[in-house]
Amino acid sequence: MPGRHPFAKPSARQPLAWLFTDARLGRALFAAAAQLPPGSGIVIRDDDRAPGERWRLARRLAAIARARQLTILLAGAPALARRWGADGVHLRQRHARHAAQAHRLGLIVSMPVHNLREARAARRARADLAFVSPLHPTRSHPGAPALKRATWLRLARLSGAQAVALGGMTSARAATLRRASKASGIVPGWAAIDHWLEKAAKRRV
């Protein structure tokens, strides 16, 4: 049986930079996680893994989280996120009804947002974080239409949460988005997969 509470609790401020786990990364995931600036966050997905395998993945990421003061969100049930000691839960839209339970458990709640309906659902759920995507074309979802910046900002405002841009993001694109969002009063975060992987690969060269 998995143990309890592998994650160290970082500061209460919610991160602006995030890494999403992805099965296609394999063992490179851990090198990518080690590139995150201190105070960043990781969203652990990998719901399709066997529970024991997923626990081992989470435990290894927890060691990196402790060293770098990272926030961990676990996709799935709030009770599982709480039992494993994660800082929060990533609720897919079909699980939005579990947001109230997550709040009662003192968890950070994040939700994905791709359209107006999902932005409104995130607001109703009182999500703390809304991962609004895709802002740019992304290898994770080839062929998916990217949001225009104006649409992204509209969804970000409507979600009522701290908005995090996902989809083809890099640090340069994140800086551009921050400048474009300044007039609206939004301070956007950003999340990536390939950016952190590529950064790790460059360090090995």
C-alpha positions in Angstrom: 0.0 0.0 0.0 1.3 3.5 -0.7 2.4 5.5 2.3 1.1 8.8 3.4 2.2 12.4 2.8 5.3 12.3 0.6 5.1 16.0 -0.3 6.6 18.8 1.6 4.3 21.9 1.9 5.7 24.9 0.0 4.6 28.5 0.5 0.9 29.4 0.2 1.5 31.5 -2.9 0.3 29.8 -6.0 3.0 29.2 -8.6 3.2 30.9 -11.9 5.3 28.3 -13.7 4.1 24.7 -14.1 5.0 21.3 -15.5 2.4 18.8 -16.6 3.4 15.2 -16.5 3.0 13.2 -19.7 3.5 9.5 -20.3 5.5 10.2 -23.5 8.3 11.8 -21.4 9.3 8.6 -19.8 12.3 8.9 -17.4 13.0 12.4 -18.9 10.2 13.7 -16.8 12.4 13.8 -13.7 15.1 15.8 -15.5 12.4 18.2 -16.7 11.0 18.6 -13.2 14.5 19.4 -11.9 14.6 22.4 -14.3 11.6 24.1 -12.7 12.5 27.3 -10.8 12.0 27.0 -7.0 8.4 27.8 -6.1 7.0 26.3 -9.3 4.4 23.6 -9.6 3.8 20.1 -11.1 0.5 18.6 -12.1 0.7 14.9 -11.9 -1.7 13.3 -14.4 -0.9 9.7 -15.5 -4.3 8.4 -14.3 -3.9 5.4 -16.6 -1.0 4.0 -14.6 -1.5 1.2 -12.1 -1.9 2.7 -8.6 1.4 1.4 -7.3 3.3 2.6 -10.4 1.6 6.0 -10.1 2.5 6.2 -6.4 6.2 5.5 -7.2 6.1 8.2 -9.8 4.5 10.6 -7.3 7.0 9.7 -4.6 10.0 10.4 -6.9 8.5 13.7 -7.9 8.0 14.5 -4.3 11.7 14.3 -3.6 12.3 16.9 -6.3 9.4 18.9 -4.9 11.0 19.0 -1.4 14.3 20.1 -2.8 12.9 22.9 -4.9 9.9 23.9 -2.8 7.4 22.9 -5.6 3.6 22.7 -5.3 2.1 19.4 -6.3 -1.4 18.9 -7.8 -2.7 15.4 -8.3 -5.3 14.7 -11.0 -8.1 12.5 -9.7 -10.1 12.3 -6.6 -9.7 14.9 -3.8 -9.5 12.1 -1.2 -6.6 10.5 -3.0 -4.8 13.9 -3.3 -5.3 14.4 0.4 -4.2 10.9 1.4 -1.0 11.2 -0.7 -0.3 14.6 0.8 -0.5 16.7 -2.4 -1.1 20.4 -2.1 -4.1 20.3 -4.4 -6.2 18.4 -6.9 -6.6 18.8 -10.6 -10.2 18.2 -11.4 -11.2 17.4 -15.0 -14.4 19.0 -16.1 -16.4 15.8 -15.6 -15.3 15.8 -11.9 -16.2 19.4 -11.2 -18.8 18.3 -8.6 -15.9 17.2 -6.4 -14.7 20.7 -6.0 -16.7 21.4 -2.8 -15.1 18.3 -1.2 -11.6 19.4 -2.2 -12.2 22.9 -0.7 -13.4 21.3 2.6 -10.1 19.2 2.6 -8.1 22.4 2.3 -6.8 21.5 -1.2 -5.9 23.9 -4.0 -8.3 23.2 -6.8 -7.4 23.5 -10.5 -9.5 22.8 -13.6 -8.8 22.8 -17.3 -10.6 25.4 -19.4 -10.9 25.2 -23.2 -14.1 27.1 -23.9 -16.8 29.4 -22.4 -18.8 26.5 -20.9 -15.7 25.2 -19.1 -14.7 28.6 -17.9 -18.2 29.1 -16.3 -17.9 25.6 -14.7 -14.5 26.6 -13.2 -16.1 29.8 -11.7 -19.0 27.8 -10.3 -16.6 25.3 -8.7 -14.6 28.2 -7.2 -11.4 26.8 -8.8 -8.2 28.4 -7.6 -6.4 27.8 -10.9 -7.7 27.5 -14.4 -5.4 26.0 -17.0 -6.7 27.8 -20.1 -5.5 26.1 -23.3 -4.3 25.8 -26.0 -2.9 29.3 -26.4 -0.5 28.0 -29.1 -0.4 24.9 -31.3 1.0 22.0 -29.2 2.5 18.6 -29.8 0.3 17.2 -27.0 -2.8 17.8 -29.0 -1.8 17.9 -32.7 -4.3 19.6 -34.9 -6.2 21.2 -32.1 -7.1 24.9 -32.9 -5.2 27.4 -30.8 -7.0 30.1 -28.9 -6.4 33.7 -30.0 -5.0 35.9 -27.3 -8.2 37.9 -26.9 -10.2 34.6 -26.5 -7.6 33.4 -24.0 -8.0 36.6 -21.9 -11.8 36.3 -22.1 -11.8 32.8 -20.8 -9.2 33.7 -18.1 -11.5 36.5 -16.8 -14.6 34.4 -16.9 -13.1 31.5 -15.0 -12.7 33.7 -11.9 -9.5 31.8 -11.1 -5.8 32.5 -11.4 -5.3 31.7 -15.1 -2.4 29.6 -16.4 -1.7 29.4 -20.1 -1.0 26.0 -21.5 -0.2 24.9 -25.0 3.1 25.5 -26.8 4.3 27.8 -24.0 7.8 28.9 -23.5 9.3 31.4 -21.1 9.5 34.0 -23.9 5.8 33.4 -24.8 4.9 33.7 -21.1 6.6 37.1 -20.9 4.7 38.3 -24.0 1.5 37.1 -22.5 2.2 38.9 -19.2 2.8 42.2 -21.0 -0.4 41.8 -23.1 -2.4 40.9 -20.0 -1.2 43.9 -17.9 -4.0 46.2 -18.9 -6.7 43.6 -18.0 -5.3 43.2 -14.5 -4.6 39.5 -15.1 -1.2 38.1 -14.0 -1.1 34.9 -16.0 0.9 31.8 -15.1 2.1 29.4 -17.7 2.6 25.6 -18.0 4.5 23.5 -20.4 5.8 20.0 -21.1 8.3 20.3 -24.0 9.8 23.6 -22.8 11.1 22.0 -19.6 12.2 18.8 -21.4 14.2 20.8 -24.0 15.8 22.9 -21.2 16.9 19.7 -19.5 18.3 18.3 -22.7 20.4 21.5 -23.3 21.9 21.2 -19.8 23.1 17.7 -20.6 24.9 18.8 -23.7 
